[in-house]
């Protein structure tokens, strides 16, 4: 039994509202928001317009349940290190508002319901992809990679790319090159998005033995990899133009937003070369930029999808 399990056993009397909010917190709603933000524009691109609202709603419900399942199970597995990290010290399993057995049952139940829901209401391919996303995040990333390699977030980030495949398959019942390019965009975007956050909390990760890249490499080395992945991300966004036959709105947005993202990535590298401590790199500036970048890029994709013209 871990220390956090003892905390759960000794928990005070919680109100129903506190318990409910605890279960909601297990699902990491802010991460789910980012995942769903990529699903809707993908479905609009696949439809070349607005999909049936019933299909859109059903897919978002299934995707939400799948992401919630993966996040809850991640909290269950990582409860031992969460209680030792400042950033995660208020998570429900650490405070004891939710017990580990409850979190495990909750996470598994959400996963089963998500797959069954998508299979019954959307289609079998979307259900299969949702199941694979949960399994990958839990078994490959959380249990397999996170505590063993500094490239953990690179490969683990693949689970966060699955919503675009699920969204595309929900509309078309199949997969083509376009959703795989969207998958590549998010896959390549994940390191320059998450490594700046890891720079800020590198001490936390070091104390619990999680070898995030900023823990085992210098800020300059991290900055170089961030720049490399940012360039690859922008290249993938431009590749989508001919592959998905997008219009001018998306193409212009990909160029302008890509230039902004690259400017911030190179700025992080320049600061990393000048300062003596990682605390002075200002990494969170790129972290917040990366979120705005992806949000605006997919917003442009959604707008582009409803317009009657294409570049190719």
HELIX and SHEET records of a PDB file:
HELIX    1   1 UNK A    3  UNK A    9  1                                   7    
HELIX    2   2 UNK A   16  UNK A   26  1                                  11    
HELIX    3   3 UNK A   29  UNK A   47  1                                  19    
HELIX    4   4 UNK A   53  UNK A   77  1                                  25    
HELIX    5   5 UNK A   79  UNK A   82  1                                   4    
HELIX    6   6 UNK A   86  UNK A   88  5                                   3    
HELIX    7   7 UNK A   92  UNK A   95  1                                   4    
HELIX    8   8 UNK A  100  UNK A  117  1                                  18    
HELIX    9   9 UNK A  118  UNK A  122  3                                   5    
HELIX   10  10 UNK A  124  UNK A  135  1                                  12    
HELIX   11  11 UNK A  136  UNK A  145  3                                  10    
HELIX   12  12 UNK A  152  UNK A  156  1                                   5    
HELIX   13  13 UNK A  157  UNK A  161  5                                   5    
HELIX   14  14 UNK A  162  UNK A  172  1                                  11    
HELIX   15  15 UNK A  177  UNK A  200  1                                  24    
HELIX   16  16 UNK A  202  UNK A  207  1                                   6    
HELIX   17  17 UNK A  213  UNK A  216  1                                   4    
HELIX   18  18 UNK A  219  UNK A  244  1                                  26    
HELIX   19  19 UNK A  248  UNK A  274  1                                  27    
HELIX   20  20 UNK A  278  UNK A  280  5                                   3    
HELIX   21  21 UNK A  283  UNK A  305  1                                  23    
END                                                                             
